[in-house]
């Protein structure tokens, strides 16, 4: 998706490059200026110490004191000596003077006999000091110290000043400054190159967008995440959660996104098949997975650009759709059963008409009455055993379906479930999901035994209450369940039958989901007469009415093609 250009710099990388280049230039220039001033200050201090050392050496020289005390013209002896000291110590001048400041020596002979330009008061008090003063040679850093006749407290007989011109100090610093600016320019160039390289990489990552475009893209991104009703999950290259929208949190049962961001998918506590799909490196397309209370369609798409960057996962809730599809399948089955029953009813009607035409009216009445009594007896027996209306309707409908497939559906003698016994916390839809899928699975297994020539096919259903538990038990005369697959049969996708148009292996997984939602148990074992027996135990509130004792009329009920039909939830299969 490309956002419209916003007036301004071409890209964020270009802005950062310009800013960093200016910043580096300012920092380098500041460091250069600071270093220059620091070096100049250090050079002046060093010049002052050098001048002071020279001045004190001259003042302490015995030959200097002797020349001042014993000769009428000290210049003749002191001038050569001062020039020699000046030459050997790299100072610009060594001036020896009397206490009144009249020079005895100077690098410029014309200045001998003239008054010293500078301060002498502190030296006349016996102190040695340095200063920056502009004299006959220009600005200089000079030291002034007294010359005493003998000991430390003896009479001051003269003064010595040694100095170095500021120009000379500047010349000394100039070389350092040149090297410093060379380093500064090199640092600026390296910083600019590094900045360019970093920002070229940034330019690739931001696709050349400027700051305003990135800000707008972020706003669109946030709005889209909250607007999409499907669940969206983004994983990084190590399969850690990088982002999850509101829909994803709802579908996966996550309260706070901050609790899962940065955690591995394997740590989210999701069902194993769903976790495996999210951790897969291969893309997944429209895979159906079950969580604790939802049926999800999962799509995954890896994000790569030369290397794996992560995975984008979309989650779609199809719980209601799956229920509607199951109801549609049941309606289709009922329609086929009714079509077959209508055909049989037409045959029976033709028989009655033919009997009447043959003048056997009494036999026609007996034949029709027997058929009606058989259908009514079946209904009465089912309702007497299970008077809960939803389950009774389900059993009658499944009876008709089973009959059409050549399978007897029997409600056991011990079944007893009164109307109003089930609490509101146990919705009829969940009961139909559980029992309907178990019966469909059993009918499939029993029909398979007939087709393979094993023997008679029968499905036995038991529904009763026992110790504050609702017990639903469905057994068949099929091939049974391999003990090694006792746990796998409840996993989504497990099936022993060829794949159908809508996929197989979802029914028992839906049963387990509904049972777990109500904190019940689901087990499978070998039936007494062979085949498999599935048992569901759901807890009931303690206030539930006790089960009614089985009556003598609750004899096993055999399926009849005349039984009325009702829609049920999706047929389960293994």
C-alpha angles and dihedrals in degrees: 000000000000120000121213116266118262119213111258139066115354096245144354089247091058091051092049091047092053092045093048093046091053091045092051091048092051093046093047092046091048092049090047093051092046092049092048093051091043092050091047091050091048090048092052091048090049090048090050092051091047092050092047092051091051093046093050092046090054093045091051094047110114091213091060093051091045092051091050094048101041108034130069092211108037091176093079092060101030102046096065090043092051093048091050092050090046090053096047097043099046095236122138097229143005111197121187115190142168121256090269091060097252107148120240092178137026137154087242108060091205089065094057109110091025125113118269114252107224143055121306105162097097092045091052087055089056099261128129116217144162130224144166109245137161110234136157091302094047129254112349143165105242139178123211123196133166126249112222127201095231132326131023094276097039126118120293106241099173149344134245125206123186123179149167121220118245088232089061091049090050090050090053092051093044093075092050091047091052091052090044093054090047089056090045093052091047091050091049091050093048091046091050092049092047091047091050092051093048093046092047087058090046089049089056092049094048092042090233094299121151125227095267092052092049090050092051091046090053091051091049090046093054093045092050093049092054094041097052109092093198119086114261122195125178121196127191126227091280092051093253119145109261099169140359126183128215093268092052092050091051096047094046095041095243114155100193125023090210090065093062105030108109094018124114118255088238089064096055095085094237122155112282096246091051092046090050091052092051092048093048118112090211120082116255121213123201096332115172116227133173127223125183094290108359142070109221133192108214128201123180129189123182118228112219139161104178088317134040110277099173144284134281113213126191122196125198124189111227098163093117092039091053090051091050091048089052091050089049091051090050092048089051090051092047090049091054090047092050091048090053092044090049089054091050091045089053090052091051091047090051088051092052091047092048091050090052091048089052089055094250098123094149092055090047091054092048091050094050093043092052091054093050092047091051093053093045092047091054092051092046093050094050094046091046091055097040113020094170097115100219095048092042091053090047092051093048091049094046089047091060092047093049092048091055088055094049096255126128114226110202128189105212123238093244093059113115124158120155127208114265093022096110116081126234089249089070105065119211090234092062091048091051090048092052101042097033094054093045091052093046090050091049093047090052091051094045093047089052090057091054093048090051091050095243095134144269118351121226137160119201121200124196123187121176145126122252127176095340090315131115107224120200115181127180122182131176140190094236131117093287130225123294107242088229088062096044091112099031094060089072094054119101112260098022111131140147093203130080115273114268130209093272098039129259138245100050103105100074090041089057089049091053091047092053092045092050090049089061094041093248134136131248122196138169127207141156113286121238093249096037128276125073132309120202118195128192123192118191122183116240128202114266091242091064114121115257119256117271114243114254114266126223090249093063094098120156110286119222122208118261131194089224096062115117118250134226130187119262138187125270118315111249121220139180 
